[in-house]
Amino acid sequence: MVSCDDFLDTLPDKRAELNNPQKIAQILVSAYPSEMPVLMYEMVSDNITDNGPLYSVSESEQTAIQSYKYQDVTDLYWDIPQRVWGVTYKAIASANQALAAIEELGNPEETEGSKAEALLCRAFGHFILANTFCIAYNPVSSNTDLGIPDMEASRNGS
């Protein structure tokens, strides 16, 4: 008789099971954003020159022009606002997964370093997002100014 017991005992994909301190430490590699808002910061600084029609504008330079003029970025180039937003929240989600796994293990002493790293990565991600996409703090309007979603836990409640 054919049975599928062995088949069902294996995971259907290669997801990591965060069931020991070493695996938790390894998942933290993905808790760092892979892109930074450097191009956006450059375009809003005083370190930019408009050379007019003297130089041709390639398609990849459209991002720079749109960023400089505070227009919606339509290019799919690196370091555009949409990608920075997405990869930073993915990094925060990885940190949250590590923190949830540490809590599930009962906060063993050998995970203290990983817990500190995960908390640092999550705080850094929120720092990048807030400094890139939020208005500077103003005590007069702070009650109505929009901010960013604070992802202190994963969507599944952990």
DSSP file (Angstrom, degrees, kcal/mol; ACC not computed):
  #  RESIDUE AA STRUCTURE BP1 BP2  ACC     N-H-->O    O-->H-N    N-H-->O    O-->H-N    TCO  KAPPA ALPHA  PHI   PSI    X-CA   Y-CA   Z-CA
    1    1 A M              0   0    0      0, 0.0     2,-0.3     0, 0.0     0, 0.0   0.000 360.0 360.0 360.0 138.4    0.0    0.0    0.0
    2    2 A V        -     0   0    0      2,-0.0     2,-0.3     0, 0.0     0, 0.0  -0.657 360.0-173.3 -87.4 137.4    1.3    3.5   -0.9
    3    3 A S        -     0   0    0     -2,-0.3     3,-0.1     1,-0.0     4,-0.1  -0.939  25.3-156.2-130.6 153.5    1.5    6.0    1.9
    4    4 A C     >  +     0   0    0     -2,-0.3     4,-2.2     1,-0.1     5,-0.2   0.133  61.3 112.9-113.0  19.2    2.3    9.7    1.9
    5    5 A D  H  > S+     0   0    0      1,-0.2     4,-0.9     2,-0.2    -1,-0.1   0.926  80.2  46.2 -58.2 -46.8    3.5    9.9    5.5
    6    6 A D  H  4 S+     0   0    0      1,-0.2     3,-0.5     2,-0.2     4,-0.5   0.881 110.8  54.0 -63.8 -37.6    7.1   10.7    4.6
    7    7 A F  H >4 S+     0   0    0      1,-0.2     3,-1.0     2,-0.2    -1,-0.2   0.907 108.5  47.7 -64.0 -41.5    6.0   13.2    2.0
    8    8 A L  H 3< S+     0   0    0     -4,-2.2    -1,-0.2     1,-0.2    -2,-0.2   0.630 100.4  68.2 -76.8 -12.5    3.9   15.2    4.5
    9    9 A D  T 3< S+     0   0    0     -4,-0.9     2,-0.3    -3,-0.5    -1,-0.2   0.619  90.8  73.9 -80.3 -12.1    6.8   15.2    7.0
   10   10 A T  S <  S-     0   0    0     -3,-1.0     0, 0.0    -4,-0.5     0, 0.0  -0.773  92.1-104.8-103.8 148.4    8.9   17.5    4.9
   11   11 A L        -     0   0    0     -2,-0.3    -2,-0.1     1,-0.1    -1,-0.1  -0.407  23.6-131.3 -66.4 143.4    8.3   21.2    4.4
   12   12 A P  S    S+     0   0    0      0, 0.0     2,-0.2     0, 0.0    -1,-0.1   0.624  86.5  14.6 -74.0 -11.2    6.9   22.1    1.0
   13   13 A D  S    S-     0   0    0      2,-0.1    -2,-0.1     0, 0.0     0, 0.0  -0.777  91.5 -89.2-145.9-170.3    9.5   24.8    0.4
   14   14 A K        +     0   0    0     -2,-0.2     2,-0.1     2,-0.0    -3,-0.0  -0.101  62.9 149.4-103.7  35.3   12.8   26.0    1.8
   15   15 A R        -     0   0    0      1,-0.1     2,-0.3     0, 0.0    -2,-0.1  -0.383  50.4-111.7 -65.9 146.4   11.5   28.4    4.5
   16   16 A A        -     0   0    0     -2,-0.1     2,-0.7     7,-0.0    -1,-0.1  -0.608  18.2-144.8 -79.8 136.3   13.7   28.7    7.5
   17   17 A E        -     0   0    0     -2,-0.3     2,-1.9     1,-0.0     3,-0.2  -0.918   9.7-149.4 -98.4 115.4   12.5   27.3   10.8
   18   18 A L        +     0   0    0     -2,-0.7    -2,-0.0     1,-0.2    -1,-0.0  -0.535  51.6 130.7 -86.9  75.0   13.7   29.7   13.4
   19   19 A N        +     0   0    0     -2,-1.9    -1,-0.2     1,-0.1     3,-0.0   0.286  61.4  37.4-115.6   9.5   14.0   27.1   16.1
   20   20 A N  S  > S-     0   0    0     -3,-0.2     4,-1.9     1,-0.1     3,-0.4  -0.985  84.3-105.8-153.6 160.4   17.6   27.7   17.5
   21   21 A P  H  > S+     0   0    0      0, 0.0     4,-2.2     0, 0.0     5,-0.1   0.813 115.5  56.1 -58.0 -33.2   19.8   30.7   18.2
   22   22 A Q  H  > S+     0   0    0      2,-0.2     4,-1.9     1,-0.2     5,-0.1   0.917 108.1  46.6 -67.5 -42.4   22.1   30.0   15.1
   23   23 A K  H  > S+     0   0    0     -3,-0.4     4,-1.9     2,-0.2    -1,-0.2   0.873 111.1  52.9 -67.4 -35.9   19.2   30.1   12.7
   24   24 A I  H  X S+     0   0    0     -4,-1.9     4,-0.9     1,-0.2    -2,-0.2   0.925 109.0  49.2 -64.2 -43.3   17.9   33.3   14.3
   25   25 A A  H  < S+     0   0    0     -4,-2.2     3,-0.4     1,-0.2    -1,-0.2   0.873 110.1  52.4 -63.1 -36.4   21.3   34.9   13.9
   26   26 A Q  H >< S+     0   0    0     -4,-1.9     3,-1.4     1,-0.2     4,-0.2   0.858 103.1  56.3 -69.7 -34.8   21.4   33.9   10.3
   27   27 A I  H >< S+     0   0    0     -4,-1.9     3,-1.6     1,-0.3    -1,-0.2   0.755  91.2  74.2 -69.1 -21.7   18.0   35.4    9.4
   28   28 A L  G >< S+     0   0    0     -4,-0.9     3,-1.6    -3,-0.4    -1,-0.3   0.633  75.3  78.9 -68.6 -11.5   19.2   38.8   10.7
   29   29 A V  G X  S+     0   0    0     -3,-1.4     3,-0.6     1,-0.3    -1,-0.3   0.850  94.1  50.2 -60.3 -32.2   21.3   39.1    7.5
   30   30 A S  G <  S+     0   0    0     -3,-1.6    64,-0.3    -4,-0.2    -1,-0.3   0.347  88.1  84.5 -89.0   7.7   18.0   40.1    5.8
   31   31 A A  G <  S+     0   0    0     -3,-1.6    -1,-0.2    63,-0.2    94,-0.1   0.285  74.7  83.7 -91.3  11.3   17.2   42.7    8.5
   32   32 A Y  S <  S-     0   0    0     -3,-0.6    90,-0.0    92,-0.0    89,-0.0  -0.956  89.2-111.8-113.2 130.0   19.3   45.3    6.7
   33   33 A P        -     0   0    0      0, 0.0    55,-0.1     0, 0.0    -2,-0.1  -0.323  15.7-149.5 -61.4 139.6   17.8   47.3    3.8
   34   34 A S  S    S+     0   0    0     -4,-0.1     2,-0.3    53,-0.1    50,-0.1   0.567  80.9  42.7 -87.1  -9.0   19.4   46.5    0.5
   35   35 A E        -     0   0    0     49,-0.1    -1,-0.0    48,-0.1    43,-0.0  -0.974  68.0-158.7-135.1 151.1   18.8   50.0   -0.8
   36   36 A M    >   -     0   0    0     -2,-0.3     2,-0.5    51,-0.0     3,-0.5  -0.887  30.8-114.1-126.5 157.9   19.2   53.4    0.7
   37   37 A P  T 3> S+     0   0    0      0, 0.0     4,-2.5     0, 0.0     5,-0.2  -0.030  70.9 127.2 -83.0  35.1   17.6   56.8   -0.2
   38   38 A V  H 3> S+     0   0    0     -2,-0.5     4,-2.5     1,-0.2     5,-0.2   0.907  71.0  49.8 -60.7 -45.0   21.0   58.3   -1.3
   39   39 A L  H <> S+     0   0    0     -3,-0.5     4,-2.1     1,-0.2    -1,-0.2   0.917 111.7  48.7 -62.5 -42.8   19.8   59.4   -4.7
   40   40 A M  H  > S+     0   0    0     39,-0.3     4,-1.2     1,-0.2    -1,-0.2   0.916 112.0  49.2 -63.2 -41.5   16.7   61.1   -3.2
   41   41 A Y  H  < S+     0   0    0     -4,-2.5     4,-0.3     1,-0.2     3,-0.3   0.889 109.9  51.8 -65.0 -38.1   18.8   62.8   -0.6
   42   42 A E  H >< S+     0   0    0     -4,-2.5     3,-1.0     1,-0.2     5,-0.4   0.897 106.7  53.7 -64.2 -39.8   21.2   64.0   -3.2
   43   43 A M  H 3< S+     0   0    0     -4,-2.1    -1,-0.2     1,-0.2    -2,-0.2   0.750 110.9  45.1 -71.3 -23.1   18.4   65.5   -5.3
   44   44 A V  T 3< S+     0   0    0     -4,-1.2    -1,-0.2    -3,-0.3    -2,-0.2   0.348 100.9  86.9-101.1   7.1   17.1   67.6   -2.4
   45   45 A S  S <  S-     0   0    0     -3,-1.0     3,-0.2    -4,-0.3    -3,-0.1  -0.327  92.0-107.6 -93.3-178.8   20.5   68.8   -1.3
   46   46 A D  S    S+     0   0    0      1,-0.2     2,-0.2    -2,-0.1    -3,-0.1   0.240 100.1  91.7 -90.9  13.9   22.4   71.8   -2.6
   47   47 A N        +     0   0    0     -5,-0.4     2,-0.3     2,-0.0    -1,-0.2  -0.251  67.5  94.8-101.5  44.0   24.8   69.5   -4.4
   48   48 A I        -     0   0    0     -3,-0.2     2,-0.4    -2,-0.2    -5,-0.0  -0.981  53.0-160.9-137.2 145.8   22.9   69.5   -7.7
   49   49 A T        -     0   0    0     -2,-0.3     2,-0.9     3,-0.0    -2,-0.0  -0.994  13.0-145.2-130.0 131.5   23.3   71.5  -10.8
   50   50 A D        -     0   0    0     -2,-0.4    -2,-0.0     1,-0.1     0, 0.0  -0.854  17.1-179.4 -94.3 107.3   20.7   72.0  -13.6
   51   51 A N    >   -     0   0    0     -2,-0.9     3,-1.3     1,-0.3    -1,-0.1   0.381  27.5-147.7 -89.5   4.3   22.7   72.1  -16.8
   52   52 A G  G >   -     0   0    0      1,-0.2     3,-1.0     2,-0.1    -1,-0.3  -0.246  60.4 -22.6  64.2-151.6   19.6   72.7  -18.9
   53   53 A P  G 3  S+     0   0    0      0, 0.0    -1,-0.2     0, 0.0     4,-0.0   0.436 112.4  96.3 -75.7   3.0   19.5   71.3  -22.4
   54   54 A L  G <  S+     0   0    0     -3,-1.3     2,-0.4     1,-0.1    -2,-0.1   0.872  87.8  41.6 -60.1 -37.2   23.3   71.2  -22.6
   55   55 A Y  S <  S-     0   0    0     -3,-1.0     2,-0.1    -4,-0.1    -1,-0.1  -0.901  89.3-120.2-114.2 140.7   23.3   67.5  -21.6
   56   56 A S        -     0   0    0     -2,-0.4     2,-0.6     1,-0.1    -2,-0.0  -0.427  24.8-128.4 -75.2 154.4   20.9   64.9  -22.9
   57   57 A V        -     0   0    0     -2,-0.1     2,-0.1    -4,-0.0    -1,-0.1  -0.908  18.8-153.9-109.2 115.5   18.8   63.1  -20.3
   58   58 A S    >   -     0   0    0     -2,-0.6     3,-0.8     1,-0.1     4,-0.5  -0.343  33.1-102.9 -79.0 168.8   18.8   59.3  -20.4
   59   59 A E  G >  S+     0   0    0      1,-0.3     3,-1.2     2,-0.2     4,-0.4   0.863 121.4  55.7 -62.1 -35.8   15.9   57.3  -19.1
   60   60 A S  G >  S+     0   0    0      1,-0.3     3,-0.6     2,-0.2     4,-0.5   0.743 100.5  60.0 -70.9 -20.2   17.7   56.5  -15.9
   61   61 A E  G <> S+     0   0    0     -3,-0.8     4,-2.1     1,-0.2    -1,-0.3   0.584  82.5  82.8 -81.2  -9.2   18.2   60.2  -15.2
   62   62 A Q  H <> S+     0   0    0     -3,-1.2     4,-3.1    -4,-0.5     5,-0.3   0.872  85.6  58.4 -60.1 -35.4   14.5   60.7  -15.2
   63   63 A T  H <> S+     0   0    0     -3,-0.6     4,-2.5    -4,-0.4    -1,-0.2   0.923 106.3  47.8 -58.8 -44.5   14.5   59.5  -11.6
   64   64 A A  H  > S+     0   0    0     -4,-0.5     4,-2.5     2,-0.2    -1,-0.2   0.913 113.7  46.7 -64.1 -42.8   16.9   62.3  -10.7
   65   65 A I  H  X S+     0   0    0     -4,-2.1     4,-2.0     2,-0.2    -2,-0.2   0.933 114.2  46.5 -66.4 -45.7   14.8   64.9  -12.5
   66   66 A Q  H  <>S+     0   0    0     -4,-3.1     5,-3.2     1,-0.2    -2,-0.2   0.901 114.2  48.1 -65.1 -39.7   11.5   63.8  -11.0
   67   67 A S  H ><5S+     0   0    0     -4,-2.5     3,-1.4    -5,-0.3    -1,-0.2   0.923 110.7  51.5 -64.4 -43.4   13.1   63.6   -7.5
   68   68 A Y  H 3<5S+     0   0    0     -4,-2.5    -1,-0.2     1,-0.3    -2,-0.2   0.868 114.0  43.4 -61.5 -37.5   14.6   67.1   -7.9
   69   69 A K  T 3<5S-     0   0    0     -4,-2.0    -1,-0.3    -5,-0.2    -2,-0.2   0.295 112.9-117.3 -92.6   9.9   11.2   68.6   -9.0
   70   70 A Y  T < 5 +     0   0    0     -3,-1.4     2,-0.2     1,-0.2    -3,-0.2   0.870  66.5 144.7  55.3  40.0    9.3   66.7   -6.2
   71   71 A Q      < -     0   0    0     -5,-3.2     2,-0.2    -6,-0.2    -1,-0.2  -0.633  62.3 -83.8 -99.9 163.6    7.3   64.8   -8.9
   72   72 A D        -     0   0    0     -2,-0.2     2,-0.6    -3,-0.1    -1,-0.1  -0.500  47.3-122.6 -64.5 132.7    6.1   61.2   -8.7
   73   73 A V        +     0   0    0     -2,-0.2     9,-0.1     1,-0.2   -10,-0.1  -0.694  33.7 175.4 -82.9 120.9    8.9   58.9   -9.7
   74   74 A T        +     0   0    0     -2,-0.6    -1,-0.2   -12,-0.1   -11,-0.1   0.541  47.0  98.4-102.6 -10.3    7.8   56.8  -12.6
   75   75 A D        -     0   0    0      1,-0.1   -15,-0.1   -15,-0.1    -2,-0.0  -0.317  67.8-139.7 -75.1 160.2   11.1   55.0  -13.4
   76   76 A L        +     0   0    0      6,-0.0    -1,-0.1    -2,-0.0     3,-0.1  -0.091  58.6 132.3-107.6  32.0   11.9   51.5  -12.2
   77   77 A Y    >   -     0   0    0      1,-0.2     3,-0.8   -17,-0.1     6,-0.2  -0.273  65.0 -83.1 -79.8 165.7   15.5   52.5  -11.4
   78   78 A W  T 3  S+     0   0    0      1,-0.2    -1,-0.2     5,-0.1   -43,-0.0  -0.272 108.9  26.3 -64.5 156.5   17.3   51.7   -8.1
   79   79 A D  T 3  S+     0   0    0      1,-0.2   -39,-0.3    -3,-0.1    -1,-0.2   0.720  81.5 146.7  62.7  26.3   16.9   53.9   -5.1
   80   80 A I    <>  -     0   0    0     -3,-0.8     4,-2.4     1,-0.1     3,-0.4  -0.588  63.1-106.8 -85.2 158.1   13.4   55.2   -6.1
   81   81 A P  H  > S+     0   0    0      0, 0.0     4,-2.5     0, 0.0     5,-0.2   0.870 117.2  53.5 -53.9 -42.2   11.0   56.0   -3.2
   82   82 A Q  H  > S+     0   0    0      1,-0.2     4,-2.3     2,-0.2     5,-0.1   0.904 112.0  44.2 -61.9 -41.6    8.8   52.9   -3.8
   83   83 A R  H  > S+     0   0    0     -3,-0.4     4,-2.9     2,-0.2     5,-0.3   0.903 112.5  50.9 -71.7 -40.9   11.8   50.5   -3.7
   84   84 A V  H  X S+     0   0    0     -4,-2.4     4,-1.8     1,-0.2     5,-0.2   0.932 112.1  48.6 -60.8 -44.8   13.4   52.2   -0.6
   85   85 A W  H  X S+     0   0    0     -4,-2.5     4,-2.0    -5,-0.2    -2,-0.2   0.945 115.2  44.5 -58.0 -50.6   10.0   52.0    1.2
   86   86 A G  H  X S+     0   0    0     -4,-2.3     4,-1.9     1,-0.2    -2,-0.2   0.926 114.5  44.7 -65.3 -48.6    9.5   48.3    0.3
   87   87 A V  H  X S+     0   0    0     -4,-2.9     4,-1.9     1,-0.2    -1,-0.2   0.827 112.3  53.8 -69.8 -28.9   13.0   46.9    1.0
   88   88 A T  H  X S+     0   0    0     -4,-1.8     4,-2.1    -5,-0.3    -1,-0.2   0.916 109.6  46.6 -71.1 -41.6   13.1   48.8    4.3
   89   89 A Y  H  X S+     0   0    0     -4,-2.0     4,-2.2    -5,-0.2    -2,-0.2   0.828 109.9  54.8 -69.0 -29.7    9.8   47.4    5.5
   90   90 A K  H  X S+     0   0    0     -4,-1.9     4,-2.0     2,-0.2    -1,-0.2   0.905 108.1  49.4 -65.8 -40.0   11.0   43.9    4.4
   91   91 A A  H  X S+     0   0    0     -4,-1.9     4,-2.1     2,-0.2    -2,-0.2   0.910 110.3  50.1 -64.2 -41.6   14.1   44.4    6.6
   92   92 A I  H  X S+     0   0    0     -4,-2.1     4,-2.4     1,-0.2    -1,-0.2   0.897 108.4  53.5 -63.0 -39.7   11.9   45.5    9.5
   93   93 A A  H  X S+     0   0    0     -4,-2.2     4,-2.2     2,-0.2    -1,-0.2   0.884 107.1  51.5 -63.2 -38.6    9.8   42.3    9.0
   94   94 A S  H  X S+     0   0    0     -4,-2.0     4,-2.1   -64,-0.3    -1,-0.2   0.913 109.8  49.2 -64.0 -42.4   12.9   40.1    9.1
   95   95 A A  H  X S+     0   0    0     -4,-2.1     4,-2.3     1,-0.2    -2,-0.2   0.909 110.7  50.8 -62.1 -41.5   13.9   41.8   12.4
   96   96 A N  H  X S+     0   0    0     -4,-2.4     4,-2.4     2,-0.2    -2,-0.2   0.872 107.8  52.7 -65.1 -36.7   10.4   41.2   13.8
   97   97 A Q  H  X S+     0   0    0     -4,-2.2     4,-2.3     2,-0.2    -1,-0.2   0.911 109.7  48.8 -64.8 -41.3   10.5   37.5   12.8
   98   98 A A  H  X S+     0   0    0     -4,-2.1     4,-2.3     2,-0.2    -2,-0.2   0.917 111.6  49.3 -63.5 -43.0   13.8   37.1   14.6
   99   99 A L  H  X S+     0   0    0     -4,-2.3     4,-2.1     1,-0.2    -2,-0.2   0.890 111.0  49.7 -64.3 -39.1   12.4   38.8   17.7
  100  100 A A  H  X S+     0   0    0     -4,-2.4     4,-2.2     2,-0.2    -1,-0.2   0.898 110.9  49.7 -65.8 -39.8    9.3   36.6   17.6
  101  101 A A  H  X S+     0   0    0     -4,-2.3     4,-1.8     2,-0.2    -2,-0.2   0.891 109.3  51.7 -66.5 -38.9   11.4   33.5   17.3
  102  102 A I  H  <>S+     0   0    0     -4,-2.3     5,-2.6     1,-0.2     4,-0.4   0.917 110.7  48.3 -62.4 -42.6   13.5   34.6   20.3
  103  103 A E  H ><5S+     0   0    0     -4,-2.1     3,-1.2     1,-0.2    -2,-0.2   0.892 108.7  53.4 -65.2 -39.2   10.4   35.1   22.3
  104  104 A E  H 3<5S+     0   0    0     -4,-2.2    -1,-0.2     1,-0.3    -2,-0.2   0.843 105.8  54.1 -64.1 -33.0    9.1   31.7   21.3
  105  105 A L  T 3<5S-     0   0    0     -4,-1.8    -1,-0.3    -5,-0.1    -2,-0.2   0.553 124.1-106.1 -77.1  -6.4   12.3   30.1   22.5
  106  106 A G  T < 5 -     0   0    0     -3,-1.2    -3,-0.2    -4,-0.4    -2,-0.1   0.747  56.8 -75.6  88.9  25.2   11.8   31.8   25.9
  107  107 A N      < -     0   0    0     -5,-2.6    -1,-0.1    -6,-0.1    -4,-0.1   0.929  64.2-159.6  52.6  55.1   14.5   34.5   25.5
  108  108 A P    >   -     0   0    0      0, 0.0     3,-1.9     0, 0.0     4,-0.1  -0.294  25.1-115.6 -64.3 153.0   17.5   32.2   26.1
  109  109 A E  G >  S+     0   0    0      1,-0.3     3,-1.7     2,-0.2     4,-0.3   0.824 111.8  63.8 -59.3 -34.4   20.8   34.0   27.1
  110  110 A E  G 3  S+     0   0    0      1,-0.3    -1,-0.3     2,-0.1     4,-0.2   0.557  97.7  58.0 -72.1  -4.3   22.6   33.0   23.9
  111  111 A T  G <> S+     0   0    0     -3,-1.9     4,-2.7     1,-0.1    -1,-0.3   0.344  74.1  99.5-101.7   5.8   20.1   35.0   21.8
  112  112 A E  H <> S+     0   0    0     -3,-1.7     4,-2.3     1,-0.2     5,-0.2   0.905  83.8  48.2 -59.1 -42.4   20.8   38.3   23.6
  113  113 A G  H  > S+     0   0    0     -4,-0.3     4,-2.3     2,-0.2    -1,-0.2   0.912 113.1  47.5 -64.8 -42.2   23.2   39.5   20.8
  114  114 A S  H  > S+     0   0    0     -4,-0.2     4,-2.7     2,-0.2    -2,-0.2   0.881 110.9  51.9 -65.9 -38.1   20.6   38.6   18.1
  115  115 A K  H  X S+     0   0    0     -4,-2.7     4,-2.4     2,-0.2    -2,-0.2   0.924 110.6  47.9 -64.3 -43.5   17.9   40.3   20.0
  116  116 A A  H  X S+     0   0    0     -4,-2.3     4,-2.3    -5,-0.2    -2,-0.2   0.914 113.1  48.5 -62.7 -42.6   20.0   43.5   20.3
  117  117 A E  H  X S+     0   0    0     -4,-2.3     4,-2.9     2,-0.2    -2,-0.2   0.916 111.3  49.8 -64.4 -42.7   20.8   43.3   16.6
  118  118 A A  H  X S+     0   0    0     -4,-2.7     4,-2.4     2,-0.2    -2,-0.2   0.913 111.7  48.0 -63.6 -42.6   17.2   42.8   15.6
  119  119 A L  H  X S+     0   0    0     -4,-2.4     4,-2.3     2,-0.2    -1,-0.2   0.902 113.1  48.8 -64.1 -40.1   16.0   45.7   17.8
  120  120 A L  H  X S+     0   0    0     -4,-2.3     4,-2.7    -5,-0.2    -2,-0.2   0.925 111.5  48.9 -64.7 -44.8   18.8   47.9   16.3
  121  121 A C  H  X S+     0   0    0     -4,-2.9     4,-2.4     2,-0.2    -2,-0.2   0.906 112.0  48.8 -62.9 -41.8   17.9   46.9   12.7
  122  122 A R  H  X S+     0   0    0     -4,-2.4     4,-2.2     2,-0.2    -1,-0.2   0.927 113.1  47.0 -64.3 -44.3   14.2   47.6   13.3
  123  123 A A  H  X S+     0   0    0     -4,-2.3     4,-2.3     1,-0.2    -2,-0.2   0.901 111.8  51.4 -63.9 -40.6   14.9   51.0   14.8
  124  124 A F  H  X S+     0   0    0     -4,-2.7     4,-2.7     2,-0.2    -2,-0.2   0.908 108.5  51.6 -63.3 -42.3   17.3   51.8   11.9
  125  125 A G  H  X S+     0   0    0     -4,-2.4     4,-2.4     1,-0.2    -2,-0.2   0.927 111.7  45.7 -60.5 -45.5   14.7   50.9    9.4
  126  126 A H  H  X S+     0   0    0     -4,-2.2     4,-2.9     2,-0.2     5,-0.2   0.876 111.2  54.1 -65.4 -36.3   12.1   53.2   11.0
  127  127 A F  H  X S+     0   0    0     -4,-2.3     4,-2.5     2,-0.2     5,-0.2   0.934 109.6  47.0 -61.3 -47.1   14.7   55.9   11.3
  128  128 A I  H  X S+     0   0    0     -4,-2.7     4,-1.5     1,-0.2     5,-0.2   0.941 115.2  45.9 -60.0 -48.3   15.4   55.7    7.5
  129  129 A L  H  X S+     0   0    0     -4,-2.4     4,-2.9     1,-0.2     5,-0.3   0.921 114.1  47.2 -63.9 -44.9   11.7   55.8    6.7
  130  130 A A  H  X S+     0   0    0     -4,-2.9     4,-1.6     1,-0.2    -1,-0.2   0.911 114.4  46.2 -65.2 -42.2   10.9   58.6    9.0
  131  131 A N  H  < S+     0   0    0     -4,-2.5    -1,-0.2    -5,-0.2    -2,-0.2   0.744 119.8  41.1 -73.3 -21.9   13.8   60.8    7.9
  132  132 A T  H  < S+     0   0    0     -4,-1.5    -2,-0.2    -5,-0.2    -1,-0.2   0.861 128.5  22.6 -90.4 -40.6   13.0   60.1    4.2
  133  133 A F  H  < S+     0   0    0     -4,-2.9     2,-0.3    -5,-0.2    -3,-0.2   0.481 105.1  79.9-113.0  -3.5    9.2   60.3    4.1
  134  134 A C  S  < S-     0   0    0     -4,-1.6     2,-0.2    -5,-0.3    13,-0.1  -0.710  76.1-110.2-108.9 158.3    8.0   62.3    7.0
  135  135 A I        -     0   0    0     11,-0.6     3,-0.1    -2,-0.3    -2,-0.1  -0.551  48.0 -95.0 -76.3 146.3    7.8   66.0    7.7
  136  136 A A        -     0   0    0     -2,-0.2    -1,-0.1     1,-0.1    -5,-0.0  -0.291  55.7 -83.2 -60.8 149.5   10.3   67.4   10.3
  137  137 A Y        +     0   0    0     -3,-0.1    -1,-0.1     2,-0.0     3,-0.1  -0.297  49.1 179.9 -59.9 132.6    8.8   67.6   13.8
  138  138 A N    >>  -     0   0    0     -3,-0.1     4,-1.5     1,-0.1     3,-0.5  -0.961  23.0-150.6-135.1 114.8    6.8   70.7   14.5
  139  139 A P  T 34 S+     0   0    0      0, 0.0     4,-0.2     0, 0.0    -1,-0.1   0.764  96.5  55.6 -59.4 -23.8    5.3   71.1   18.0
  140  140 A V  T 34 S+     0   0    0      1,-0.2     3,-0.2     2,-0.1    -3,-0.0   0.894 123.2  21.0 -75.1 -40.2    2.5   73.2   16.5
  141  141 A S  T X> S+     0   0    0     -3,-0.5     4,-1.8     1,-0.1     3,-1.7   0.297  87.3 109.3-113.2   9.7    1.3   70.7   13.9
  142  142 A S  T 3< S+     0   0    0     -4,-1.5    -1,-0.1     1,-0.3    -2,-0.1   0.760  74.0  62.1 -62.6 -24.3    2.6   67.4   15.3
  143  143 A N  T 34 S+     0   0    0     -4,-0.2    -1,-0.3    -3,-0.2    -2,-0.1   0.734 116.7  29.2 -72.1 -20.8   -0.9   66.2   16.2
  144  144 A T  T <4 S+     0   0    0     -3,-1.7    -2,-0.2     2,-0.1    -1,-0.2   0.556  91.8 109.2-115.5 -12.5   -2.0   66.2   12.6
  145  145 A D  S  < S-     0   0    0     -4,-1.8     2,-0.1    -7,-0.2   -11,-0.0  -0.414  70.4-118.7 -66.8 139.9    1.2   65.6   10.7
  146  146 A L        +     0   0    0     -2,-0.1   -11,-0.6     1,-0.1     2,-0.1  -0.466  34.8 179.9 -77.0 151.3    1.4   62.2    9.0
  147  147 A G        -     0   0    0     -2,-0.1    -1,-0.1   -13,-0.1   -17,-0.0  -0.351  30.7 -80.7-125.3-152.3    4.0   59.7   10.0
  148  148 A I        -     0   0    0     -2,-0.1     2,-0.3   -22,-0.0   -18,-0.0  -0.841  48.8 -90.7-116.1 156.7    5.0   56.2    9.0
  149  149 A P        -     0   0    0      0, 0.0     2,-0.9     0, 0.0     0, 0.0  -0.525  38.1-137.2 -65.8 129.2    3.5   52.8   10.1
  150  150 A D        -     0   0    0     -2,-0.3     2,-1.4     1,-0.0     3,-0.2  -0.805  15.2-161.0 -91.9 106.1    5.4   51.6   13.1
  151  151 A M        +     0   0    0     -2,-0.9   -55,-0.1     1,-0.2   -25,-0.1  -0.628  31.0 151.3 -94.5  80.1    5.9   47.9   12.6
  152  152 A E  S    S+     0   0    0     -2,-1.4     2,-0.3     1,-0.1    -1,-0.2   0.555  71.2  23.5 -84.6  -7.6    6.7   46.6   16.0
  153  153 A A  S    S-     0   0    0     -3,-0.2   -56,-0.1   -54,-0.0   -57,-0.1  -0.977  88.8 -96.5-150.1 160.4    5.3   43.2   15.2
  154  154 A S    >   -     0   0    0     -2,-0.3     3,-1.6   -58,-0.2    -2,-0.1  -0.267  42.2-105.3 -71.4 166.1    4.6   41.1   12.1
  155  155 A R  T 3  S+     0   0    0      1,-0.3    -1,-0.1     2,-0.1   -62,-0.0   0.770 117.0  67.1 -65.1 -25.6    1.1   41.1   10.6
  156  156 A N  T 3  S-     0   0    0      1,-0.1    -1,-0.3     0, 0.0    -2,-0.0   0.393 121.5-103.1 -80.2   8.0    0.4   37.6   12.0
  157  157 A G    <         0   0    0     -3,-1.6    -2,-0.1     1,-0.0    -1,-0.1   0.407 360.0 360.0  92.5  -2.6    0.5   39.2   15.5
  158  158 A S              0   0    0     -5,-0.0    -3,-0.1     0, 0.0    -1,-0.0   0.472 360.0 360.0 -86.7 360.0    3.9   38.0   16.6
